[in-house]
Amino acid sequence: MQLSPRSSLATAAETVLSSRPQPLPAEEQLALLLHLPDHHHPAEHSHHHSPSVDRLSLREAYRRCEQITRQYSKSFFFSTQFLPHEKRCAVRALYAFCRMSDDTVDQPTGNPTHTLATWVRQVRASHPRPDNPVLLAWHDTRTRFQLEPALVDELLAGIAMDLSLHRYETFADLWLYCYRVASVVGLLSMGILGADKGANPYAIKLGVALQLTNILRDVGEDAERGRVYLPMDELQQFGLTCDDILNRVYDDRLRALLDFQIARAHRLYDESLAGIALLAPDSRMGVAAAAITYRGILDRIVENDYDVYTKRAHLTTTEKLGLLPSIWRTVRRIERAARRAETREE
């Protein structure tokens, strides 16, 4: 049977998305996704015209985003408690949007490429589906805070990288992935939280630090999906291969590699924290709480003797609460340092 031009284009697009060894620019990555055929019924794209659809209120939508945040990231939920109500709801809508976007690839109901393509269409629709609480709350958040569409595209392109890129040659290659799936979230968050000029480089470094922390914590979980995010040239530097990680090799080579990566993450946290002073005052405690509690995961990995296969590093609620004095002192110290720098400039 002869394929139509559209079918041929869709087949080519899916082949590129599933096999390309290098990342594409965001606009090209999403353009390929949007060339895939839409397997969902047209009615799904016109819910806002149908009176029969169960319509959720914005309050219900934001409440669902709060539940998703609490369920999937207790550290993020904890840190956002320190934000004022409007910002707290919006940032949790952002988290829920990121989580649901990520799940299209990590926990798809069918073909992950087609699942993500459908999700991208729904995200870009002029009207959100009234029966989808995450899309409803996210649409309200990005509209009210006038968040940059280009950043949202970068985030979705980062998630699309997981369709084909399961290995990274160097840390420079991994940096782009971390930037797209984490630093971009920080940049979007700043659009909600409020920040002075010059804050972007700090947000980017903090995002990479947070994502690298996630990667180190989830080495075993990612290996089960056939993914190895640790740079291959650095694996080789410590006498390891990707197959060693997939086979759950646990020895002094792994400990040395993880120690090297943990030190890198700590440096990124150190270099990013000064940017807290550039945030709106009512947002500083929340961001500091996120950075410091996530950073604690690195220490827990060490305490677990670098066993990232059978022990998931995390902090208990009691431990997070115990960090509050340190978090408060860190914010005050950063603010004092910023004031001294301003005085010297004057």
Summary of the structure (lengths in Angstrom):
residues: 346
radius of gyration: 21.1
end to end distance: 75.5
largest distance: 75.5
contacts: 1096
relative contact order: 0.10
helix: 72%
strand: 1%
